[in-house]
Amino acid sequence: MFSPRRPYPSIRAYFADRFNRYVRYRRLILLAAATAASCLDLVASLPAPFFTSRAVPSTFAQEPSDLNVRADNATLASRSYYDGAETLGRVGHEAILRRDILHQLKKFAHMQYLEEIEKIPEDVREEHREEYKNGILNQYLNNEEIFTQILDNHIRKLLFYNDYVVSRPKDQIEEQTKQLETEFNAKMLPELKETFGCKTQKELEDYFEREIGSDYAQEKRIFMQQTLGELWMNYNLGEEDFDPTVVDLRRYYEANRDVYRVEPRVRWQAMTVYFGRKRSKDEARRKLAHMGNAVQAETDPKRQEAFFAEVCRVDSEDVFASKGGYRDWTERGSLRSQIVEDAIFSEDLPVGALSRILEDDNSLTIARIIERVPERIKSFSEVQEEVREKLIADRREAMRKTYEERLSKRFSIEIYAITPEEREKWFRSAERETESATGRDVY
């Protein structure tokens, strides 16, 4: 292990050099992954919560097989997260700052707002801008699932950062932090300015305060802290030279063949005539039969497709008529008409042939198959590299979980109390402070 107490300065220098090089090689990847746009995928991408409910005080379970805190099953309204102090809790040496969680919630809500406001017609967009922004902010500030997952994700990052801080000498932490700050200014800052339409850093700082209701310095501080923790986690996991054998790949493939199943699909044309109040079913059938016979008279398969399309443009009555009746690749379960779907997926209808007249609730249809891909399972040779990447990813994920379990024993985790009324009051008026919870300069 890396420890500031190691009595061998030359070995310490060797490991310091290794980690510094690791920071330089991996930080660009982490910077790209931490762009503002990735906030939109936050909830879907977050791992399962460390704990699903909280009490006062709460600590991690000590058994590796159980990462859930044993607490009550009360709802958010009857639980509390804050007791009047500056923190929501603590992870080892680091405080879980209320303003850190609030910042991430507000930024996440703002990214959602930017996406939603673009869906409103331009002529009324400005009129509803503030309404949308406040509505989405309120929605996410009071969303238990999002709050919990942001908090849990933040706790994970603090675990990694704790391990980093206690494992590195102070001078090396300062050096690596400066390196990452330089990279932030070179890579992340331009991306943030582009995302929020700002030309200068001052405009970006004003944007965070005016539009998001938070602080650019807060964004930078959280990024620096979490990225150093992530870098340290990846460095500890190492670049393990794990290369599954062909036997391993084949064994996984055979056990998970359904994963590589390719559903059948068809590309086709159709002409449709409707019946009802203005036309009887017999009249519709005669019209469609006349259209089908005209296409059938063309015996050249290549010319028949073009003639089918021309007849559709002139006489077909559905929304695809102007496109020549062409339908894109279609899979089972995607059509409203079960009768038409069964017909086009039936092997009794060969490619290039016209179907019989297919009767639905208020329409009659003739379909023609252009191309059909049958159901199959991809061969081992087709997915061999995909399986290899899957096994390597699973191995690394297992290593990450083991690392988290080890850290959860090493660093205590406590969550304090807050009533719903206090949460509403304090979360909306959170002070924008930038100093570290432990008194260290983070950037």
C-alpha positions as CSV (number, residue, x, y, z in Angstrom):
1,M,0.0,0.0,0.0
2,F,1.0,3.6,-0.5
3,S,1.5,5.4,2.8
4,P,3.0,8.7,3.9
5,R,4.6,6.8,6.8
6,R,6.7,4.6,4.5
7,P,10.3,4.9,5.8
8,Y,11.9,4.5,2.3
9,P,12.0,7.9,0.5
10,S,13.3,6.4,-2.7
11,I,10.4,3.9,-2.9
12,R,7.9,6.7,-2.0
13,A,9.4,8.8,-4.9
14,Y,9.1,5.8,-7.2
15,F,5.4,5.3,-6.4
16,A,4.7,9.0,-6.6
17,D,6.2,9.1,-10.1
18,R,4.0,6.2,-11.1
19,F,0.8,7.9,-9.8
20,N,1.7,11.2,-11.4
21,R,2.1,9.5,-14.7
22,Y,-1.2,7.7,-14.2
23,V,-2.9,11.0,-13.5
24,R,-1.6,12.5,-16.7
25,Y,-2.6,9.5,-18.8
26,R,-6.1,9.0,-17.4
27,R,-7.3,12.5,-16.5
28,L,-8.4,13.3,-20.1
29,I,-10.8,10.3,-20.1
30,L,-12.3,11.4,-16.8
31,L,-12.6,15.0,-17.9
32,A,-14.6,13.9,-21.0
33,A,-16.8,11.7,-18.8
34,A,-17.5,14.6,-16.4
35,T,-18.8,17.0,-19.0
36,A,-22.0,18.9,-18.3
37,A,-24.0,16.9,-20.8
38,S,-23.4,13.7,-18.9
39,C,-25.6,15.0,-16.1
40,L,-28.6,14.1,-18.2
41,D,-27.7,10.5,-17.8
42,L,-26.9,10.7,-14.2
43,V,-29.8,8.8,-12.7
44,A,-29.8,6.0,-15.2
45,S,-26.0,5.5,-15.0
46,L,-25.6,5.6,-11.2
47,P,-24.9,2.3,-9.5
48,A,-27.4,1.0,-7.0
49,P,-27.5,3.0,-3.8
50,F,-25.3,2.0,-0.9
51,F,-28.3,2.3,1.4
52,T,-32.0,2.8,0.8
53,S,-33.0,4.5,4.0
54,R,-31.2,6.4,6.8
55,A,-31.3,6.9,10.5
56,V,-29.3,9.1,13.0
57,P,-26.5,8.2,13.2
58,S,-26.0,5.7,10.3
59,T,-22.9,3.8,9.4
60,F,-22.0,1.3,6.7
61,A,-22.7,-2.3,7.4
62,Q,-19.5,-4.1,8.2
63,E,-20.2,-7.3,6.4
64,P,-19.0,-7.3,2.7
65,S,-22.1,-9.1,1.6
66,D,-24.4,-6.4,3.0
67,L,-23.8,-2.8,1.9
68,N,-27.2,-1.6,3.1
69,V,-27.6,0.3,6.3
70,R,-30.2,-1.2,8.5
71,A,-32.7,1.6,9.1
72,D,-36.4,2.4,9.1
73,N,-38.4,2.2,5.9
74,A,-40.0,5.6,6.4
75,T,-40.7,7.8,3.5
76,L,-38.8,11.0,2.7
77,A,-41.5,13.2,4.3
78,S,-41.1,11.5,7.7
79,R,-37.3,11.1,7.5
80,S,-34.8,13.8,8.4
81,Y,-31.5,14.7,6.8
82,Y,-30.2,17.7,8.7
83,D,-29.8,18.8,12.3
84,G,-28.9,22.5,11.9
85,A,-25.2,21.9,11.3
86,E,-23.4,22.7,8.0
87,T,-23.2,19.1,7.0
88,L,-25.6,16.3,6.1
89,G,-23.1,13.7,7.3
90,R,-19.6,12.5,7.2
91,V,-17.5,10.0,5.2
92,G,-14.3,9.4,7.1
93,H,-12.4,12.7,7.3
94,E,-14.7,14.4,4.8
95,A,-18.0,16.2,5.5
96,I,-21.0,15.6,3.2
97,L,-21.7,19.2,2.7
98,R,-25.2,20.3,2.1
99,R,-24.2,22.8,-0.5
100,D,-22.4,20.0,-2.5
101,I,-25.5,17.9,-2.8
102,L,-27.6,21.0,-3.5
103,H,-25.2,22.1,-6.3
104,Q,-25.4,18.7,-8.0
105,L,-29.2,18.7,-7.7
106,K,-29.5,22.2,-9.1
107,K,-27.1,21.5,-12.0
108,F,-28.9,18.3,-12.8
109,A,-32.2,20.1,-12.8
110,H,-30.9,22.9,-14.9
111,M,-29.6,20.4,-17.6
112,Q,-33.0,18.9,-17.7
113,Y,-34.5,22.3,-18.0
114,L,-32.3,23.2,-21.0
115,E,-33.4,20.0,-22.7
116,E,-37.1,20.5,-22.0
117,I,-37.2,24.2,-22.9
118,E,-36.0,23.4,-26.5
119,K,-39.2,21.4,-27.0
120,I,-41.4,24.5,-26.6
121,P,-42.2,26.4,-29.8
122,E,-39.9,29.4,-30.1
123,D,-42.7,31.9,-30.3
124,V,-43.9,31.1,-26.7
125,R,-40.5,29.9,-25.3
126,E,-39.6,33.1,-23.5
127,E,-43.0,33.4,-22.0
128,H,-42.7,30.0,-20.3
129,R,-38.9,30.0,-19.6
130,E,-39.1,31.0,-15.9
131,E,-42.1,28.8,-15.3
132,Y,-40.3,25.8,-16.7
133,K,-37.1,26.5,-14.9
134,N,-38.7,26.9,-11.5
135,G,-41.1,23.9,-12.0
136,I,-38.3,21.5,-13.0
137,L,-36.1,22.8,-10.1
138,N,-38.9,22.2,-7.6
139,Q,-39.6,18.8,-9.1
140,Y,-36.0,17.6,-8.6
141,L,-35.4,19.2,-5.3
142,N,-38.3,17.2,-4.0
143,N,-37.6,13.9,-5.8
144,E,-36.5,11.3,-3.3
145,E,-35.0,9.0,-5.8
146,I,-32.7,11.6,-7.5
147,F,-31.7,13.1,-4.1
148,T,-30.8,9.6,-2.8
149,Q,-28.8,8.6,-5.8
150,I,-26.9,11.9,-6.0
151,L,-26.1,11.6,-2.3
152,D,-25.1,7.9,-2.7
153,N,-22.9,8.7,-5.7
154,H,-21.3,11.6,-3.8
155,I,-20.6,9.2,-0.8
156,R,-18.8,6.8,-3.2
157,K,-16.6,9.6,-4.5
158,L,-15.8,10.7,-1.0
159,L,-14.8,7.2,-0.1
160,F,-12.3,7.1,-2.9
161,Y,-11.1,10.7,-2.1
162,N,-10.6,9.7,1.6
163,D,-8.4,6.8,0.6
164,Y,-6.4,9.1,-1.7
165,V,-5.9,11.8,0.9
166,V,-4.7,9.5,3.7
167,S,-2.5,7.5,1.3
168,R,-0.5,10.3,-0.3
169,P,2.0,12.8,1.2
170,K,0.7,16.4,1.2
171,D,3.3,17.7,-1.2
172,Q,2.2,15.0,-3.8
173,I,-1.4,15.8,-3.3
174,E,-0.7,19.5,-4.0
175,E,1.3,18.7,-7.1
176,Q,-1.3,16.3,-8.5
177,T,-4.1,18.8,-7.7
178,K,-2.2,21.5,-9.6
179,Q,-1.9,19.2,-12.6
180,L,-5.6,18.4,-12.6
181,E,-6.5,22.1,-12.2
182,T,-4.4,22.9,-15.3
183,E,-6.2,20.2,-17.2
184,F,-9.6,21.5,-15.9
185,N,-8.9,25.0,-17.2
186,A,-7.6,23.7,-20.5
187,K,-10.4,21.1,-21.2
188,M,-13.3,21.3,-18.9
189,L,-13.7,25.1,-18.7
190,P,-14.1,25.5,-22.6
191,E,-16.7,22.7,-22.5
192,L,-18.7,24.3,-19.8
193,K,-18.6,27.7,-21.6
194,E,-19.8,26.0,-24.8
195,T,-22.6,24.1,-23.0
196,F,-24.0,27.2,-21.3
197,G,-23.3,29.7,-24.1
198,C,-20.7,31.8,-22.3
199,K,-17.7,33.4,-23.9
200,T,-15.6,34.1,-20.8
201,Q,-15.0,32.6,-17.4
202,K,-16.6,35.7,-15.9
203,E,-19.8,35.1,-17.9
204,L,-19.7,31.5,-16.8
205,E,-19.4,32.4,-13.2
206,D,-22.4,34.8,-13.6
207,Y,-24.4,32.1,-15.4
208,F,-23.9,29.6,-12.5
209,E,-25.1,32.2,-10.0
210,R,-27.9,33.7,-12.1
211,E,-29.3,30.7,-13.9
212,I,-28.4,27.7,-11.8
213,G,-28.4,29.4,-8.4
214,S,-25.0,27.9,-7.5
215,D,-21.4,28.7,-7.8
216,Y,-18.8,28.0,-10.5
217,A,-16.2,27.6,-7.7
218,Q,-18.4,24.9,-6.3
219,E,-18.4,23.1,-9.6
220,K,-14.7,23.2,-9.9
221,R,-14.1,22.1,-6.3
222,I,-16.4,19.2,-6.5
223,F,-14.9,18.2,-9.8
224,M,-11.4,18.3,-8.5
225,Q,-12.3,16.3,-5.4
226,Q,-14.3,13.6,-7.2
227,T,-11.9,13.3,-10.1
228,L,-8.9,12.8,-7.8
229,G,-10.9,10.1,-6.0
230,E,-11.8,8.4,-9.2
231,L,-8.2,8.5,-10.5
232,W,-7.0,7.0,-7.2
233,M,-9.7,4.2,-7.4
234,N,-8.7,3.3,-11.0
235,Y,-5.0,3.4,-10.1
236,N,-5.6,1.1,-7.2
237,L,-7.5,-1.3,-9.4
238,G,-4.6,-1.2,-11.7
239,E,-4.2,-2.0,-15.4
240,E,-4.5,-5.7,-14.8
241,D,-3.5,-7.8,-17.7
242,F,-6.6,-10.0,-17.6
243,D,-7.1,-11.8,-20.9
244,P,-9.8,-14.5,-20.9
245,T,-9.0,-17.7,-22.7
246,V,-11.0,-19.0,-25.6
247,V,-12.5,-21.6,-23.2
248,D,-13.7,-18.8,-20.9
249,L,-15.2,-16.9,-23.9
250,R,-16.9,-20.0,-25.2
251,R,-18.3,-21.0,-21.8
252,Y,-19.8,-17.5,-21.3
253,Y,-21.2,-17.5,-24.8
254,E,-22.9,-20.9,-24.4
255,A,-24.4,-19.9,-21.1
256,N,-25.8,-16.6,-22.5
257,R,-26.8,-17.5,-26.1
258,D,-30.1,-15.6,-25.8
259,V,-28.3,-12.4,-25.3
260,Y,-27.0,-12.7,-28.8
261,R,-30.3,-13.5,-30.4
262,V,-31.2,-11.4,-33.4
263,E,-34.9,-10.8,-33.8
264,P,-36.5,-11.3,-37.2
265,R,-37.1,-8.1,-39.2
266,V,-38.5,-7.2,-42.6
267,R,-38.4,-4.3,-45.0
268,W,-41.6,-4.0,-47.0
269,Q,-44.2,-2.1,-48.9
270,A,-47.9,-1.9,-48.5
271,M,-51.0,-0.3,-50.2
272,T,-54.1,0.3,-48.1
273,V,-57.7,1.2,-48.8
274,Y,-60.2,2.2,-46.0
275,F,-63.8,1.3,-45.7
276,G,-66.6,2.7,-43.4
277,R,-69.2,5.4,-43.7
278,K,-68.3,6.6,-47.2
279,R,-67.3,3.3,-48.7
280,S,-68.5,-0.3,-48.1
281,K,-66.1,-3.1,-47.5
282,D,-66.9,-4.6,-50.9
283,E,-66.2,-1.3,-52.7
284,A,-62.9,-1.0,-50.9
285,R,-62.0,-4.7,-51.7
286,R,-62.7,-4.1,-55.4
287,K,-60.5,-1.0,-55.5
288,L,-57.6,-2.7,-53.7
289,A,-57.9,-5.8,-55.9
290,H,-57.7,-3.6,-59.0
291,M,-54.5,-2.0,-57.6
292,G,-53.0,-5.3,-56.7
293,N,-53.8,-6.8,-60.1
294,A,-52.1,-3.9,-61.9
295,V,-48.9,-4.5,-59.9
296,Q,-49.2,-8.3,-60.4
297,A,-49.3,-7.8,-64.2
298,E,-45.7,-6.5,-64.0
299,T,-43.7,-9.8,-64.1
300,D,-40.2,-8.2,-63.8
301,P,-39.4,-8.3,-60.0
302,K,-37.1,-5.2,-60.3
303,R,-39.7,-3.2,-62.1
304,Q,-42.5,-4.5,-59.9
305,E,-41.2,-2.8,-56.8
306,A,-41.1,0.6,-58.6
307,F,-44.5,0.1,-60.1
308,F,-45.9,-0.9,-56.6
309,A,-44.6,2.4,-55.3
310,E,-46.1,4.3,-58.1
311,V,-49.6,2.7,-57.6
312,C,-49.3,3.6,-53.9
313,R,-48.5,7.2,-54.6
314,V,-51.6,7.5,-56.8
315,D,-54.2,5.3,-55.1
316,S,-53.1,4.1,-51.6
317,E,-54.8,5.9,-48.7
318,D,-52.5,5.6,-45.7
319,V,-49.8,8.0,-44.5
320,F,-47.1,6.1,-46.3
321,A,-48.7,6.6,-49.7
322,S,-46.6,9.6,-50.7
323,K,-43.5,7.5,-49.9
324,G,-44.5,4.7,-52.3
325,G,-45.8,2.6,-49.4
326,Y,-42.2,1.9,-48.2
327,R,-41.7,0.8,-44.6
328,D,-38.4,0.7,-42.9
329,W,-37.0,-2.3,-41.1
330,T,-39.7,-3.6,-38.9
331,E,-39.5,-6.0,-35.9
332,R,-42.2,-8.0,-34.3
333,G,-44.4,-6.1,-31.9
334,S,-44.0,-2.8,-33.5
335,L,-47.2,-2.8,-35.7
336,R,-50.7,-1.9,-34.5
337,S,-52.2,-4.5,-36.8
338,Q,-51.6,-8.0,-35.7
339,I,-53.0,-9.4,-39.0
340,V,-50.5,-7.4,-41.1
341,E,-47.6,-8.3,-38.8
342,D,-48.4,-12.0,-38.9
343,A,-48.5,-11.9,-42.7
344,I,-45.2,-10.1,-43.3
345,F,-43.3,-12.3,-40.8
346,S,-44.8,-15.5,-42.2
347,E,-42.5,-17.7,-44.3
348,D,-45.5,-18.4,-46.5
349,L,-45.1,-14.9,-48.0
350,P,-41.9,-15.1,-50.1
351,V,-39.6,-12.0,-50.7
352,G,-40.9,-10.1,-53.7
353,A,-44.4,-11.7,-53.7
354,L,-47.7,-9.9,-52.9
355,S,-49.7,-10.9,-50.0
356,R,-53.4,-11.8,-50.1
357,I,-55.8,-9.0,-49.1
358,L,-55.4,-8.5,-45.4
359,E,-58.5,-7.3,-43.6
360,D,-58.3,-5.2,-40.4
361,D,-60.9,-3.2,-38.4
362,N,-61.5,-0.5,-41.0
363,S,-58.9,-1.1,-43.7
364,L,-57.7,-3.6,-46.4
365,T,-54.0,-4.0,-47.1
366,I,-51.7,-5.7,-49.6
367,A,-48.1,-6.1,-48.5
368,R,-45.0,-6.9,-50.5
369,I,-41.7,-8.0,-48.8
370,I,-38.6,-6.4,-50.1
371,E,-36.1,-8.0,-47.7
372,R,-36.4,-10.4,-44.7
373,V,-33.8,-11.2,-42.0
374,P,-34.8,-14.4,-40.2
375,E,-34.4,-14.9,-36.4
376,R,-31.0,-16.2,-35.5
377,I,-28.4,-16.4,-32.8
378,K,-25.1,-14.7,-33.6
379,S,-22.2,-17.1,-34.0
380,F,-19.4,-17.3,-31.5
381,S,-17.0,-15.8,-34.1
382,E,-19.2,-12.8,-34.5
383,V,-19.4,-11.9,-30.8
384,Q,-16.0,-13.2,-29.6
385,E,-14.5,-9.7,-29.0
386,E,-17.8,-8.5,-27.5
387,V,-17.7,-11.4,-25.0
388,R,-14.1,-10.6,-24.2
389,E,-14.8,-7.0,-23.4
390,K,-17.8,-8.1,-21.3
391,L,-15.7,-10.5,-19.2
392,I,-13.0,-7.9,-18.7
393,A,-15.6,-5.3,-17.7
394,D,-17.3,-7.7,-15.3
395,R,-13.9,-8.5,-13.7
396,R,-13.1,-4.8,-13.2
397,E,-16.6,-4.2,-11.8
398,A,-16.1,-7.0,-9.3
399,M,-12.7,-5.5,-8.3
400,R,-14.3,-2.1,-7.9
401,K,-17.0,-3.5,-5.6
402,T,-14.4,-5.3,-3.5
403,Y,-12.5,-2.0,-3.2
404,E,-15.6,-0.2,-2.1
405,E,-16.4,-2.8,0.5
406,R,-12.9,-2.5,1.9
407,L,-13.2,1.3,2.1
408,S,-16.6,1.0,3.7
409,K,-15.0,-0.8,6.6
410,R,-12.0,1.6,6.8
411,F,-14.0,4.8,6.8
412,S,-17.1,5.3,8.9
413,I,-20.1,6.9,7.2
414,E,-22.7,8.9,9.1
415,I,-25.9,10.7,7.9
416,Y,-27.3,13.4,10.1
417,A,-31.0,14.5,10.3
418,I,-33.0,17.1,8.6
419,T,-36.8,17.7,8.7
420,P,-38.7,18.3,5.4
421,E,-39.3,21.9,6.5
422,E,-35.6,22.5,7.2
423,R,-34.6,20.8,4.0
424,E,-36.9,23.2,2.0
425,K,-35.5,26.2,3.9
426,W,-31.9,25.4,4.0
427,F,-31.5,23.8,0.6
428,R,-33.0,26.9,-1.1
429,S,-30.8,29.3,0.8
430,A,-27.5,27.3,1.0
431,E,-24.5,29.5,1.4
432,R,-21.8,29.3,-1.3
433,E,-18.7,28.4,0.6
434,T,-15.6,27.0,-1.1
435,E,-13.2,25.9,1.6
436,S,-12.6,22.2,2.2
437,A,-14.5,20.4,5.0
438,T,-11.2,19.4,6.6
439,G,-9.5,22.8,6.1
440,R,-7.3,21.7,3.2
441,D,-7.1,23.8,0.1
442,V,-8.7,21.6,-2.5
443,Y,-7.8,23.7,-5.5
